Amino acid sequence: MEPKKRLYRSRDSRMLCGVCGGVAEYFNIDPTIVRLAYVLFSCASFGTGVLAYFIAAVIMPDQVE
């Protein structure tokens, strides 16, 4: 049986809080792609992405392993 996937903040591919790295590990894609998508989203939403990032950093648990 495959272990259940969990969304967490990454410790390995972290630049600021590890949110984008954790999302990239969850979807098994390159963290750079997630970071670029995040920057585009933040620019297009007039800074709402920054608020969403810090809310996710508070809500998402840190990687245990």
Residue frames as qw, qx, qy, qz and C-alpha x, y, z in Angstrom:
[[0.000, 0.890, 0.456, 0.000, 0.00, 0.00, 0.00],
 [0.401, 0.487, -0.012, 0.776, 1.32, 3.42, -0.97],
 [0.282, -0.413, -0.492, 0.713, 1.77, 5.89, 1.91],
 [0.118, 0.881, 0.458, -0.019, -0.63, 8.83, 1.99],
 [0.430, 0.397, 0.047, 0.809, 0.76, 12.01, 0.40],
 [0.297, -0.795, -0.381, 0.367, 0.91, 15.03, 2.67],
 [0.313, 0.792, 0.052, 0.521, 1.45, 18.67, 1.85],
 [0.621, -0.669, -0.122, 0.390, 4.18, 20.21, 3.99],
 [0.122, 0.956, -0.258, -0.068, 6.82, 22.94, 3.88],
 [0.896, 0.284, -0.210, 0.268, 10.04, 21.58, 2.43],
 [0.550, -0.759, 0.215, 0.274, 13.34, 21.62, 4.31],
 [0.708, -0.049, 0.461, 0.533, 15.45, 20.57, 1.34],
 [0.330, 0.406, 0.438, 0.731, 14.26, 22.94, -1.40],
 [0.193, -0.854, -0.416, 0.245, 13.49, 25.97, 0.73],
 [0.391, 0.460, 0.042, 0.796, 14.27, 29.55, -0.24],
 [0.224, -0.498, 0.163, -0.822, 12.10, 31.54, 2.15],
 [0.605, -0.266, 0.484, -0.573, 9.63, 29.42, 4.12],
 [0.179, -0.150, 0.965, 0.119, 9.55, 26.28, 1.96],
 [0.600, 0.396, 0.430, -0.547, 5.98, 26.59, 0.70],
 [0.614, 0.601, -0.312, -0.405, 6.81, 26.45, -3.02],
 [0.160, 0.426, -0.890, -0.003, 9.28, 23.61, -2.42],
 [0.380, 0.056, 0.834, -0.396, 6.64, 21.64, -0.53],
 [0.673, 0.505, 0.180, -0.510, 4.06, 22.15, -3.28],
 [0.469, 0.598, -0.591, -0.272, 6.64, 21.03, -5.86],
 [0.039, -0.257, 0.955, -0.144, 7.45, 17.88, -3.88],
 [0.551, 0.234, 0.619, -0.508, 3.74, 17.10, -3.47],
 [0.719, 0.594, 0.084, -0.350, 3.11, 17.29, -7.23],
 [0.796, -0.126, 0.452, 0.383, 6.55, 15.80, -8.06],
 [0.518, 0.782, 0.144, 0.316, 7.68, 18.72, -10.25],
 [0.560, 0.202, -0.186, 0.781, 10.66, 21.08, -10.25],
 [0.262, -0.689, -0.437, 0.516, 10.47, 23.76, -7.51],
 [0.178, -0.231, 0.236, 0.927, 11.66, 26.40, -9.97],
 [0.118, -0.366, -0.687, -0.616, 8.49, 25.95, -12.02],
 [0.340, -0.699, -0.621, 0.105, 6.33, 26.42, -8.92],
 [0.336, -0.532, -0.140, 0.764, 8.31, 29.52, -7.91],
 [0.081, -0.004, 0.440, 0.894, 7.94, 31.06, -11.37],
 [0.231, -0.532, -0.714, -0.392, 4.21, 30.33, -11.38],
 [0.377, -0.671, -0.492, 0.406, 3.95, 31.90, -7.93],
 [0.242, -0.348, 0.078, 0.902, 5.74, 35.08, -9.07],
 [0.067, -0.217, -0.594, -0.772, 3.46, 35.37, -12.11],
 [0.333, -0.626, -0.698, -0.097, 0.40, 34.84, -9.91],
 [0.369, -0.590, -0.335, 0.635, 1.59, 37.46, -7.41],
 [0.131, -0.172, 0.259, 0.941, 2.20, 40.04, -10.13],
 [0.185, -0.329, -0.679, -0.630, -1.15, 39.35, -11.78],
 [0.424, -0.646, -0.634, -0.037, -3.08, 39.51, -8.50],
 [0.011, -0.793, 0.094, -0.602, -1.52, 42.79, -7.33],
 [0.024, 0.482, -0.667, 0.568, 0.19, 41.24, -4.29],
 [0.820, -0.273, 0.085, -0.495, -2.54, 38.92, -3.08],
 [0.884, 0.183, -0.419, 0.102, -0.14, 36.04, -3.71],
 [0.240, 0.443, -0.593, 0.628, 2.21, 37.40, -1.04],
 [0.551, -0.310, 0.360, -0.686, -0.58, 37.24, 1.52],
 [0.949, 0.032, -0.141, -0.282, -1.52, 33.73, 0.36],
 [0.656, 0.377, -0.575, 0.311, 2.13, 32.61, 0.65],
 [0.011, 0.375, -0.627, 0.683, 2.47, 33.75, 4.25],
 [0.756, -0.176, 0.197, -0.598, -0.90, 32.27, 5.21],
 [0.929, 0.169, -0.321, -0.072, 0.24, 28.96, 3.70],
 [0.423, 0.438, -0.628, 0.485, 3.55, 29.24, 5.59],
 [0.351, -0.331, 0.528, -0.699, 1.64, 29.52, 8.86],
 [0.851, -0.015, 0.118, -0.511, -0.92, 26.79, 8.09],
 [0.855, 0.310, -0.415, -0.023, 1.30, 24.15, 6.41],
 [0.794, -0.568, 0.196, 0.093, 3.26, 21.90, 8.78],
 [0.058, 0.769, -0.616, -0.157, 7.03, 21.67, 8.50],
 [0.802, 0.260, -0.530, -0.092, 8.62, 18.53, 7.00],
 [0.780, -0.563, 0.227, -0.153, 9.29, 15.99, 9.76],
 [0.961, 0.101, 0.042, 0.253, 11.83, 13.74, 8.04]]
